[in-house]
Amino acid sequence: MKKNVSLLICTALIAAMVTGCGSSDSSSKSEADSSSTSAVSTEATTISETEVSTTESDTENKEVNEQYSAVTIENFDLTTEYTEKPSAVITLTLNSAEIIAALGESDSIIGIAANNNVVEDVLPEYYDSLSKCDFPEAINSGIPTLEGILGLSPDMMVLNSYYFNVPVFGTADDYKGNNINLYVPEGSYVKNGTIDNTYNDIRNLGMIFGKEDKAEEIISDMKARVDAVSDKVSGKDKVKVMAFDSTNEDMLNVAGGTGLEQSLIELAGGENIFSDVDKQFGAVSYEEIISRDPEVIIIHEYTNDDTDAQTKLDLLKNSPDLANVSAVKNDRIIIVPLFSINPGLQNADFVEKLAKELHSEAFE
């Protein structure tokens, strides 16, 4: 699923990043409000207002931390303790940034890696807050390096597990040794993960940011939507589905049976024809696709490439080998953003969209 490009190390402007997504420039207010009668009075007014602003900010931070209840999180074989609410968060998954925004904590984010997504993929209600966040080159020009991340001075990082497979990224101990807490979305490492793992991520991030009630509200809404779909498709015949992710020489990479998407397809009333592939994603031949004859094909759109979805659609429709596959012949191909099948809030959107394609009669 990942597209690796050459590695670059970027020295980011830390002073600009530690303010988070929603901060404003206090100096402009000072200049507007200061007296113009003399240089001395102007300077004095500016200094006075800056001191007040700093004092108020420090007081607010102190009050937040005094109200914060320490929490211990068990995740990715790590036991992590939080004694203060994170205030300088890097998230290497835009999905997790969306969860943090939904919790009302986007101001804590100092850097986001978009990967194969774009910020426009997030739900409209979180676009304004997340589009104001920084997308530093140090984490958006290939696989981030340990050095590049340390240069951004985070106190917490949220990331999918596959980053640890790349030596230049470093180990969990490297980050722990630099006082950076880590959270790894369960759907990126738990074998046979389900949407319950997404709920766990929302719950854990809610605890970390002191927003447990808001997290439970989000989870309750997602569960209600998914349960409504399950009720509508209950008892109906499963529809054979293939999820096409990317090309692999003369083969196609498809969703296997051990990842989150397997569970989401089942919730929508589908049957993943490659559920026996013992991977989250695996390469299969055209012959295997023909023999298993999917009735519906899902295309994962890598939205950072404007041509990605159309290129994949053209490949399926113009392949003589696949011409008689039911999904191609009957034009039952749906395009979903890759974003929606990675652990996050939009897993419920994916279930709803797929179920309406598989069992349209149930939603009339």
Secondary structure per residue as TSV (DSSP state, phi and psi in degrees):
chain	resnum	aa	ss	phi	psi
A	1	M	-	360.0	-20.1
A	2	K	-	-93.7	143.4
A	3	K	-	-110.8	106.2
A	4	N	-	-88.9	132.1
A	5	V	-	-121.9	176.3
A	6	S	-	-61.0	146.0
A	7	L	-	-83.3	136.6
A	8	L	-	-129.9	145.5
A	9	I	-	-110.3	120.7
A	10	C	-	-111.5	129.5
A	11	T	-	-89.5	101.3
A	12	A	-	-77.3	159.8
A	13	L	-	-82.8	97.1
A	14	I	H	-61.9	-39.4
A	15	A	H	-60.1	-32.7
A	16	A	H	-77.7	-22.2
A	17	M	H	-93.8	-30.0
A	18	V	T	-68.9	-9.2
A	19	T	T	-80.9	-11.1
A	20	G	-	82.2	-174.3
A	21	C	T	-75.5	-34.9
A	22	G	T	-109.2	18.4
A	23	S	-	-79.7	163.3
A	24	S	-	-129.8	165.8
A	25	D	-	-86.1	110.8
A	26	S	H	-71.3	-23.2
A	27	S	H	-64.7	-34.9
A	28	S	H	-65.0	-35.8
A	29	K	H	-67.3	-41.6
A	30	S	H	-61.3	-43.6
A	31	E	H	-65.3	-39.0
A	32	A	H	-68.4	-36.9
A	33	D	H	-89.4	-17.5
A	34	S	S	-72.1	154.1
A	35	S	-	-73.1	145.4
A	36	S	-	-102.7	8.4
A	37	T	S	-70.7	-29.8
A	38	S	-	-160.0	157.1
A	39	A	H	-63.6	-36.2
A	40	V	H	-66.2	-47.6
A	41	S	H	-67.2	-35.8
A	42	T	H	-61.7	-46.9
A	43	E	H	-62.2	-42.2
A	44	A	H	-64.0	-42.6
A	45	T	H	-63.3	-43.8
A	46	T	H	-61.4	-45.8
A	47	I	H	-62.7	-42.7
A	48	S	H	-61.7	-44.9
A	49	E	H	-66.8	-37.9
A	50	T	H	-62.8	-41.6
A	51	E	H	-63.9	-41.4
A	52	V	H	-63.6	-45.9
A	53	S	H	-59.3	-45.3
A	54	T	H	-63.4	-42.8
A	55	T	H	-62.7	-44.0
A	56	E	H	-62.6	-42.0
A	57	S	H	-63.3	-45.0
A	58	D	H	-62.5	-39.5
A	59	T	H	-64.3	-43.4
A	60	E	H	-61.9	-45.1
A	61	N	H	-61.9	-40.1
A	62	K	H	-64.1	-43.2
A	63	E	H	-63.9	-40.6
A	64	V	H	-60.1	-47.4
A	65	N	H	-70.3	-30.8
A	66	E	H	-67.9	-31.6
A	67	Q	H	-83.4	-14.3
A	68	Y	-	-75.8	132.2
A	69	S	-	-98.6	125.4
A	70	A	-	-57.1	143.5
A	71	V	E	-137.9	146.2
A	72	T	E	-115.9	128.8
A	73	I	E	-116.2	130.0
A	74	E	E	-100.4	117.8
A	75	N	E	-160.4	131.9
A	76	F	T	55.8	41.6
A	77	D	T	59.5	23.7
A	78	L	E	-118.6	139.7
A	79	T	E	-107.5	113.4
A	80	T	E	-119.9	130.5
A	81	E	E	-106.6	134.6
A	82	Y	E	-117.5	115.4
A	83	T	S	-101.3	-14.4
A	84	E	S	-136.4	153.4
A	85	K	-	-67.5	132.3
A	86	P	-	-57.6	141.2
A	87	S	-	-128.2	-4.0
A	88	A	S	-141.0	79.4
A	89	V	E	-102.2	132.8
A	90	I	E	-106.4	131.2
A	91	T	E	-121.5	122.1
A	92	L	S	-91.5	14.1
A	93	T	-	-137.8	120.7
A	94	L	H	-63.6	-27.7
A	95	N	H	-60.0	-43.0
A	96	S	H	-71.2	-33.2
A	97	A	H	-61.3	-37.0
A	98	E	H	-65.6	-38.9
A	99	I	H	-63.3	-44.6
A	100	I	H	-62.0	-39.6
A	101	A	H	-64.5	-40.2
A	102	A	H	-64.0	-28.3
A	103	L	T	-79.3	-6.1
A	104	G	T	83.2	24.4
A	105	E	-	-121.6	27.1
A	106	S	G	-64.4	-24.1
A	107	D	G	-64.5	-16.4
A	108	S	G	-81.8	-11.1
A	109	I	E	-85.3	123.6
A	110	I	E	-106.0	-7.1
A	111	G	E	-170.0	138.6
A	112	I	E	-127.7	138.3
A	113	A	-	-101.1	124.9
A	114	A	-	-82.9	-23.9
A	115	N	T	55.2	-127.4
A	116	N	T	-91.6	18.2
A	117	N	-	-116.3	175.5
A	118	V	-	-132.1	157.6
A	119	V	G	-62.3	-23.9
A	120	E	G	-65.3	-11.9
A	121	D	G	-72.4	-20.6
A	122	V	S	-72.4	159.7
A	123	L	-	-60.2	143.8
A	124	P	H	-52.6	-35.5
A	125	E	H	-69.9	-13.1
A	126	Y	H	-113.1	0.2
A	127	Y	H	-64.2	-47.0
A	128	D	H	-57.6	-46.4
A	129	S	H	-70.3	-39.9
A	130	L	H	-79.4	-28.7
A	131	S	H	-69.4	-18.6
A	132	K	T	-84.0	-10.9
A	133	C	S	-74.4	160.4
A	134	D	-	-81.8	143.3
A	135	F	-	-120.7	74.6
A	136	P	-	-61.9	144.0
A	137	E	G	-60.0	-31.7
A	138	A	G	-58.7	-25.1
A	139	I	G	-119.9	11.2
A	140	N	T	-127.8	18.7
A	141	S	S	-125.6	55.1
A	142	G	S	103.6	-166.9
A	143	I	S	-66.0	123.9
A	144	P	-	-62.1	149.9
A	145	T	-	-101.7	157.3
A	146	L	H	-56.5	-45.5
A	147	E	H	-61.3	-43.3
A	148	G	H	-63.2	-40.6
A	149	I	H	-69.0	-43.3
A	150	L	H	-60.4	-31.2
A	151	G	T	-65.8	-17.2
A	152	L	T	-91.5	-9.9
A	153	S	-	56.6	52.6
A	154	P	-	-79.1	159.0
A	155	D	S	-106.0	-8.6
A	156	M	E	-153.2	148.5
A	157	M	E	-138.3	135.1
A	158	V	E	-111.3	126.8
A	159	L	-	-154.7	150.8
A	160	N	-	-74.7	153.9
A	161	S	G	-66.0	-25.8
A	162	Y	G	-65.7	-18.3
A	163	Y	G	-58.3	-32.4
A	164	F	G	-71.5	-6.8
A	165	N	G	-80.8	-8.0
A	166	V	S	-108.2	118.0
A	167	P	G	-54.2	-40.2
A	168	V	G	-67.2	-16.8
A	169	F	G	-74.4	-30.6
A	170	G	-	96.7	177.8
A	171	T	-	-108.7	168.6
A	172	A	H	-59.5	-37.1
A	173	D	H	-64.9	-33.8
A	174	D	H	-59.2	-43.0
A	175	Y	H	-76.0	-40.2
A	176	K	H	-60.0	-40.5
A	177	G	H	-65.3	-18.7
A	178	N	T	-105.6	21.9
A	179	N	T	60.2	36.6
A	180	I	-	-110.7	116.6
A	181	N	E	-76.8	143.9
A	182	L	E	-116.7	141.2
A	183	Y	E	-131.2	128.6
A	184	V	-	-115.1	115.3
A	185	P	-	-52.3	131.0
A	186	E	G	-60.4	-36.0
A	187	G	G	-64.2	-12.5
A	188	S	G	-91.3	-8.9
A	189	Y	T	-138.9	-18.2
A	190	V	S	-79.2	122.2
A	191	K	T	-69.5	139.7
A	192	N	T	58.9	41.6
A	193	G	-	-66.0	155.8
A	194	T	-	-131.8	179.8
A	195	I	H	-64.7	-20.4
A	196	D	H	-61.7	-31.5
A	197	N	H	-67.3	-35.6
A	198	T	H	-64.0	-43.1
A	199	Y	H	-59.9	-40.3
A	200	N	H	-61.4	-40.6
A	201	D	H	-61.7	-45.4
A	202	I	H	-61.8	-42.8
A	203	R	H	-64.4	-44.7
A	204	N	H	-65.5	-43.3
A	205	L	H	-65.7	-33.8
A	206	G	H	-61.5	-42.0
A	207	M	H	-65.8	-42.8
A	208	I	H	-61.1	-38.2
A	209	F	T	-95.5	6.4
A	210	G	T	69.9	29.3
A	211	K	-	-123.7	50.2
A	212	E	H	-60.7	-42.4
A	213	D	H	-64.8	-41.9
A	214	K	H	-64.9	-39.4
A	215	A	H	-61.0	-44.6
A	216	E	H	-65.7	-32.6
A	217	E	H	-64.9	-42.7
A	218	I	H	-64.4	-45.6
A	219	I	H	-61.6	-44.1
A	220	S	H	-60.1	-40.8
A	221	D	H	-65.6	-44.4
A	222	M	H	-63.2	-44.2
A	223	K	H	-60.9	-41.6
A	224	A	H	-61.6	-41.2
A	225	R	H	-68.0	-44.1
A	226	V	H	-67.3	-40.1
A	227	D	H	-63.4	-36.1
A	228	A	H	-64.5	-38.6
A	229	V	H	-65.8	-46.1
A	230	S	H	-57.8	-39.4
A	231	D	H	-63.4	-39.8
A	232	K	H	-71.9	-33.4
A	233	V	H	-97.5	-3.0
A	234	S	T	-59.3	131.9
A	235	G	T	83.8	-5.9
A	236	K	S	-86.3	153.0
A	237	D	-	-64.5	137.9
A	238	K	-	-67.1	140.7
A	239	V	E	-101.5	133.3
A	240	K	E	-73.8	126.2
A	241	V	E	-126.9	143.1
A	242	M	E	-125.2	132.8
A	243	A	E	-105.5	110.8
A	244	F	E	-93.6	117.0
A	245	D	E	-99.2	-48.5
A	246	S	E	-164.4	172.5
A	247	T	E	-93.9	155.3
A	248	N	E	-144.0	85.6
A	249	E	T	55.3	-116.5
A	250	D	T	-99.4	23.8
A	251	M	E	-127.9	172.8
A	252	L	E	-118.1	138.4
A	253	N	E	-85.3	126.6
A	254	V	E	-129.1	162.9
A	255	A	E	-69.6	128.1
A	256	G	-	-91.7	-160.0
A	257	G	S	-99.8	2.3
A	258	T	S	-108.3	-3.1
A	259	G	S	-101.0	177.4
A	260	L	H	-59.2	-38.0
A	261	E	H	-62.4	-32.2
A	262	Q	H	-54.2	-47.5
A	263	S	H	-66.1	-40.0
A	264	L	H	-65.8	-38.5
A	265	I	H	-62.1	-43.0
A	266	E	H	-63.8	-41.0
A	267	L	H	-61.5	-30.1
A	268	A	T	-84.7	0.3
A	269	G	T	88.6	25.4
A	270	G	E	-112.3	168.6
A	271	E	E	-126.4	114.4
A	272	N	E	-71.1	116.4
A	273	I	T	-70.0	-12.8
A	274	F	T	-115.2	34.8
A	275	S	T	-66.9	-17.0
A	276	D	T	-84.3	-3.8
A	277	V	S	-76.7	116.8
A	278	D	S	-83.2	52.6
A	279	K	S	-150.6	162.9
A	280	Q	S	-66.4	-40.1
A	281	F	E	-141.6	137.5
A	282	G	E	-144.7	158.2
A	283	A	E	-87.6	134.1
A	284	V	E	-130.9	155.2
A	285	S	-	-86.3	163.8
A	286	Y	H	-62.3	-36.7
A	287	E	H	-60.7	-40.4
A	288	E	H	-66.2	-39.2
A	289	I	H	-63.6	-44.8
A	290	I	H	-61.7	-43.8
A	291	S	H	-68.6	-29.4
A	292	R	H	-93.7	-16.1
A	293	D	-	47.7	73.4
A	294	P	-	-64.4	142.2
A	295	E	S	-86.0	-27.4
A	296	V	E	-136.0	137.7
A	297	I	E	-118.0	130.9
A	298	I	E	-98.4	130.8
A	299	I	E	-104.8	126.8
A	300	H	E	-83.8	120.4
A	301	E	E	-93.2	121.4
A	302	Y	-	-84.1	96.7
A	303	T	T	-72.0	-10.3
A	304	N	T	-74.6	-6.4
A	305	D	S	-121.5	111.4
A	306	D	T	-60.8	-22.1
A	307	T	T	-99.6	-3.2
A	308	D	H	-59.1	-54.9
A	309	A	H	-62.1	-43.7
A	310	Q	H	-67.3	-36.2
A	311	T	H	-62.9	-42.9
A	312	K	H	-68.6	-39.2
A	313	L	H	-64.5	-43.9
A	314	D	H	-62.3	-39.2
A	315	L	H	-59.7	-45.9
A	316	L	H	-66.6	-44.7
A	317	K	H	-76.5	-25.4
A	318	N	H	-100.4	3.2
A	319	S	-	-84.0	118.7
A	320	P	G	-60.3	-32.3
A	321	D	G	-65.0	-32.6
A	322	L	G	-99.1	4.1
A	323	A	T	-57.3	-32.6
A	324	N	T	-99.7	5.5
A	325	V	S	-68.6	134.0
A	326	S	H	-53.1	-45.3
A	327	A	H	-62.8	-38.4
A	328	V	H	-73.9	-47.2
A	329	K	H	-60.9	-38.3
A	330	N	T	-97.2	6.9
A	331	D	T	54.1	46.9
A	332	R	-	-107.1	71.5
A	333	I	E	-124.2	125.5
A	334	I	E	-118.0	147.0
A	335	I	E	-109.1	128.8
A	336	V	E	-128.2	146.4
A	337	P	E	-66.7	138.4
A	338	L	G	-49.3	-35.3
A	339	F	G	-47.5	-40.0
A	340	S	G	-76.6	-13.9
A	341	I	G	-105.5	0.4
A	342	N	S	-89.9	154.9
A	343	P	S	-55.7	121.3
A	344	G	S	170.5	-175.1
A	345	L	T	-60.2	-32.2
A	346	Q	T	-83.2	5.5
A	347	N	H	-59.6	-35.9
A	348	A	H	-67.5	-37.5
A	349	D	H	-62.2	-41.7
A	350	F	H	-61.6	-45.7
A	351	V	H	-60.1	-44.4
A	352	E	H	-63.6	-46.5
A	353	K	H	-64.4	-44.4
A	354	L	H	-66.9	-42.2
A	355	A	H	-61.0	-37.7
A	356	K	H	-67.8	-28.1
A	357	E	H	-78.2	-40.8
A	358	L	H	-75.4	-37.1
A	359	H	-	-135.1	59.5
A	360	S	G	-57.6	-34.3
A	361	E	G	-62.1	-25.9
A	362	A	G	-76.3	-12.5
A	363	F	G	-113.7	12.1
A	364	E	-	-79.8	360.0
